[in-house]
Amino acid sequence: MTPDRHLAALDLLRARPFGDRAHHLAELATGDAAADPDPAGQAEAERTALAGLLAARWGPPDRLALGSLLLRAERGERMPEPWDLLSASVPDVELWRVERRWIALGLLAAAGDTYRLLVCVTEVDPP
């Protein structure tokens, strides 16, 4: 998928009302070593391209490392959705605050040289 298509998918998520959960989480791209000789490099390139488009719209993102949230959750602190899910899935996110919603862009590196480019739209403030 191209960065423009990622952007269109994100815009659809931003426009959707929230239901029972106060967030929308979507996988924008997936890849693995069978389809790409450098899946990590390709994934990072897609994230960087989309982040560049978002930065042109909304300014530079904040980078939020999620490791400390994961540690806090492991110590028994209750993390709100979607931050508990994100902290268990990605090491960090690029983060924008737009019209009372947070847009978080993260890259999940899974076993077997696979990756997933994730985006989350939420009204819940990061803990």
C-alpha positions as CSV (number, residue, x, y, z in Angstrom):
1,M,0.0,0.0,0.0
2,T,1.3,3.5,-0.8
3,P,1.6,6.3,1.8
4,D,-1.4,8.0,0.1
5,R,-3.5,4.9,0.7
6,H,-2.3,4.7,4.3
7,L,-3.4,8.3,4.7
8,A,-6.8,7.7,3.2
9,A,-7.3,4.7,5.6
10,L,-6.3,6.8,8.5
11,D,-8.7,9.6,7.5
12,L,-11.5,7.0,7.4
13,L,-10.6,5.9,10.9
14,R,-10.5,9.5,12.2
15,A,-14.0,10.1,10.8
16,R,-15.6,7.0,12.4
17,P,-17.4,7.5,15.7
18,F,-16.3,5.5,18.7
19,G,-18.5,2.7,19.9
20,D,-18.0,0.8,23.2
21,R,-14.3,1.2,22.9
22,A,-12.8,4.7,22.7
23,H,-10.3,3.8,20.0
24,H,-9.9,2.4,16.5
25,L,-6.9,0.2,15.7
26,A,-5.9,-0.8,12.2
27,E,-3.2,-2.6,10.5
28,L,-2.1,-0.5,7.5
29,A,0.5,-2.8,6.1
30,T,2.1,-6.2,6.7
31,G,5.1,-7.9,5.2
32,D,7.5,-10.7,5.7
33,A,10.9,-11.9,4.5
34,A,9.2,-14.2,1.9
35,A,7.7,-11.2,0.1
36,D,10.5,-8.7,0.7
37,P,14.3,-9.2,1.1
38,D,14.4,-6.5,3.8
39,P,11.0,-6.5,5.6
40,A,12.3,-4.4,8.5
41,G,13.7,-1.7,6.2
42,Q,10.6,-1.7,4.1
43,A,8.4,-1.4,7.2
44,E,10.4,1.5,8.5
45,A,10.3,3.2,5.1
46,E,6.5,3.0,5.1
47,R,6.3,4.3,8.6
48,T,8.7,7.2,7.8
49,A,6.8,8.1,4.6
50,L,3.4,8.1,6.4
51,A,4.8,10.0,9.3
52,G,6.2,12.6,6.9
53,L,2.7,13.1,5.4
54,L,1.2,13.4,8.8
55,A,3.9,15.8,10.0
56,A,3.2,18.0,6.9
57,R,-0.5,18.2,8.0
58,W,-0.1,18.4,11.8
59,G,3.5,19.3,12.6
60,P,6.2,17.0,14.0
61,P,5.1,14.1,16.1
62,D,6.0,13.3,19.6
63,R,7.8,10.0,20.0
64,L,6.4,8.0,22.9
65,A,8.3,5.0,24.2
66,L,5.9,2.4,25.5
67,G,8.3,0.2,27.5
68,S,7.6,2.1,30.7
69,L,3.9,1.6,30.3
70,L,4.5,-2.1,29.9
71,L,6.6,-2.2,33.0
72,R,4.0,-0.3,35.0
73,A,1.3,-2.8,33.8
74,E,3.5,-5.7,34.8
75,R,3.7,-4.2,38.3
76,G,0.0,-4.2,38.5
77,E,-1.0,-0.7,37.4
78,R,-4.0,-0.7,35.2
79,M,-3.4,0.9,31.9
80,P,-6.3,2.3,29.9
81,E,-7.2,0.9,26.5
82,P,-5.7,1.3,23.9
83,W,-2.4,2.1,25.7
84,D,-2.2,-1.3,27.3
85,L,-2.6,-3.0,24.0
86,L,-0.2,-0.7,22.2
87,S,2.5,-1.1,25.0
88,A,2.3,-4.9,24.6
89,S,2.5,-4.7,20.8
90,V,5.0,-2.0,19.8
91,P,8.0,-0.5,21.5
92,D,7.1,3.1,20.6
93,V,4.7,5.3,18.7
94,E,4.8,8.5,16.8
95,L,2.0,10.6,18.3
96,W,-0.1,13.5,17.2
97,R,-3.0,15.3,18.9
98,V,-5.6,16.4,16.4
99,E,-9.1,17.6,17.2
100,R,-9.3,16.0,20.6
101,R,-8.0,12.7,19.3
102,W,-4.7,11.0,19.5
103,I,-3.2,9.4,16.4
104,A,-0.5,6.8,17.2
105,L,1.6,5.2,14.5
106,G,3.7,2.2,15.5
107,L,5.6,-0.6,14.0
108,L,5.3,-4.2,15.3
109,A,8.2,-6.5,14.5
110,A,6.9,-10.0,15.0
111,A,8.6,-13.4,14.9
112,G,9.9,-14.7,11.6
113,D,10.8,-11.4,10.1
114,T,7.3,-10.1,9.8
115,Y,6.1,-6.6,10.5
116,R,2.9,-4.8,10.9
117,L,2.4,-1.0,10.5
118,L,-0.3,-0.1,13.0
119,V,-2.3,3.0,13.5
120,C,-4.5,3.8,16.5
121,V,-7.0,6.7,16.8
122,T,-8.3,7.3,20.3
123,E,-9.7,10.0,22.6
124,V,-8.0,8.4,25.6
125,D,-4.9,10.4,26.8
126,P,-1.7,8.5,27.2
127,P,-1.0,7.6,30.8
